[in-house]
């Protein structure tokens, strides 16, 4: 688990949607965002057991805003 890691939600109403880890709270929980305008995933605390980790990452600072995440994902898509 690291900041900038792209994941897929496996449980809940947002199951199947991609999100990005923006902060690690503790060993069981992380702060994620879609951002909502892009993927439909709201910024929220998520249990790591409810996430499928991918190998993809984006370069973002810890606690990045949704705008910063959107820009980083846009740069990732161009490469």
Secondary structure, DSSP 8 states (H G I E B T S, - for coil): --TTEEEEE-SSTTTT-EEEEEEE-SSSEEEEE--HHHHS--SEEEEGGGEEEEEEE----TT--HHHHHHHHHHHHH-
